[in-house]
Amino acid sequence: MSWLIKSSIGRKLIQSISGLFLILFLLFHLSMNVVLIFSHETYDFLANEILGANWWAIVGTLVLGLGVVVHIIYAVILTLQNWIARGRNRYASKSKTQVAWSSKNMFVLGVFIVLFLFIHMYQMWYQMQFKDLFGIEGVRHDGAQLVVDVLSQTWVLIAYVVAFIALWFHLNHGFWSALHTVGWNNDIWMKRLKRLGYFVSTLIVLGFIVVAFAVYLGYTNLLV
């Protein structure tokens, strides 16, 4: 199993699997956010009782955190590996086909997304689960209202939308690239995977943006 760490193919495989895992989390996170539009009570129940400070939610958080760390570490390793391998000609292309902008800037997009993630974690997760776990004063148990308070600020909404757009470029390339790495790489499947990647990335990002604007404009808790 050492080839997973030492070989270029193994590193790309780990990077791809961790990326696909994080895409599944984004789909789950999006479904949680959609609940907020319809019912604050249901959202608070899911945030506090299901995803609160209980043992299995803690394990899930640790697994998710590990997935993020692994994805970041291998992104850095593979980027440095590519830079070293290409040397001064790293910006030259041997192909006459234009390389997609997102493909050439995956690392930069990833860095921007990670910076946004730290802000998001402080605004949401730190105020709820982290404070609850370590007995810090000022724990927010009203998750729905916390989201409303945060996204009601114009600068936060703008920052979120910009981050989501960066996420779209990152996901659009990363989705099909990851599946290509794990073996779905023939001519027929590549065309399908690129279309599927476009659909999945657009669904995730557009969903988050719609929810963000709905919260900002006050269109939440509609079933009450």
N, C-alpha and C positions, 0 to 999 in steps of 0.2 A: 504493500500500500504506500510505500515511500514515494512512488512515482507521482502520487497526487500532489505532493508538496514540492518535489524536486524538479519535475518535468514541466515544460511550458504547457503541454496539453492538459496535464493534471491540474495546474493552477487555473487554467481557463475553465475547466470543468467545475471546480469548486466555486469560482466566481459566478458562473452561470447558474448553478443550483441555488446558491445563496440569493441571487437576484430574483429568480423565479419564486422563491420562498417569500421574499419581501413584496412581490407583486400580489401574492395571495393575501398577505396582511393588508395591503392597501385596499383590496376589494372588500375585506371584512371591515376595515375602518370606515370606508365609504358607506357601507350598509348601516353602520352605527350612526353616522352623521345624518343620513336620510331619515332615521327614526326621529331625530330632533325636530324636523319640520312638522311632524304630525303629533308628537306627544312628548312634552317635557318629563312627565311622570315616568313613562316607559324608558326614556333615555336615562334618567337618574337611577332607575332600578337596574338597568344593564350596567351602568358605570359604577354603581356602588355595591350592588349585591353580587353581580356576576364578575365584574372586572375590578373589584375593589381590593382591599388588603387581605386577601385570603391566599392560602398556600398555593393553589393551582394557578391562580392569576399571577402570583409572584414567579412561579416556574415559567409560565408563558412569557412574562416580561423578560426574564433572563434569557430564554431561548431566542426571543426576538432581538434582544440586545446583542447576543452572540452573533446572530445572522447579520446584523448591521456591521458589527466590528469586522467579521470575516470578509464581508463584501468590500469594506473600505480598505482593509489591509491588502487584499489581493488586487484591488484596483491600483493601489500604489505600486505594488510589486510588478504587475504586468505593464504599467505605464513606464516605469523606470527601465524595465527589460526592453521594451520597444524603443525607447529613446537611445539606449546604449547600442542596440543592434543596428539602428539606422544611422547613428552618428550625425554627421553634418547633412546627410541627405534625407533626414527624417521627414522633411516637408515635401520631398519630391514624390511623385506618383509614377509607378511603372505602368499603370493602366491608363488608357485613353478615356475610360469612363470616369465621370466626375464623382468623387467620393462625397457622400452626404455630409453636411455640416455637422450634424449631431454625432456622426461616426468619428469625426476628427476631434471633437470637443467633449467626448464622454467624461473625461477626467475633470475638466473645468466645470461642466454641468454638475457632476457629482459633488465637487467641493462646495459649490453654491447651495446645493440641496442640503448638504450636511450642516452648513452654517444656519440655514433656515430651520433645520430639525432641532438644533440646540435652542433656538428661540421658542419654537413650538413646544418643546418638552418643558421648558421653564414655565411657559404660560399655562399649560394644561396639566401634564403629568405630575410635575413637581408640586403644584398647588393642591393636588388631590392624593394620589396613591403614595408618592414619596413622603409627604408630610405625615400621612396616616401611618405608614409603616414605621417611621422613626419618632412618632409622638411629638412632632413639631407643631407649635401653636399656629392657628390660622388655617386649619384644614378646610377646604371647600368640599362640602358634600352635595351641593347643588350644582352638579355638573352642567346641566342644561343652561342655567343662568350664568355660569362661568363662561361658557362658550359665547353666549349672547353678549356679555360684558366685554369680552376680548374683541370679538369681531364687529362690535358696534363702533370701534375706533377706525377712522378712515385710513390712517397710515398702516394699520394691521391688515386691513382688507387689501390694500394695494400690494403690500409685501407678500401676502398669501397668493394673490393672483399671479404676480411675477414668478414666485417660487413654483406654482403649479405649471406655468408655461415652460419653465426650465425642466420640470419633471416630465412634461409631455415629450420633449425632445429626447430626454434620457431614456424614457420607457419605450418610445417608438423604435429606437434602434436596439435597445437592450433586450427587448422581448424576443424578437426573431433571432437576434444574434445568440442569445442563450440557448434557444432550441436548436439552432444550427450547430452549436458546440456539442450538445448532448446527442447528436446523431441525425437530426432531421435536416439533411443538407443536400438532397437531390434537387434537380431543377424544378420539378413539379411542386414539391413541398415548399421550396424557398418562396415562390410567388404567393402561395397561400399563407405562409407564416408572416410575410411582410404585411399582407392585408389584415391578418388577424392581429398582428402587433399594433397596426394603426388603429384598429377598432378598440382593442383593449385599452391602449394608452389614452385614446380620446374619451372613452367611457369613464375611466377613472378620473382624469383631470377635469373634464367637463362637469362630472358629478360633484367633485369637491368645489368647483367654482360656483355652480348653481346654488349649492347649500350655503356657501359663504355669503353670496349676495342675498339669499333669502333671509339669513340671519340679520345681515346688515340693514335690510329694508323692513324687518319686523315680521316677516312671514314665517313664523314658527308656531308650534303648539296649535296647529290648525283644527285638530279634532276636539278641542275643549270648547 
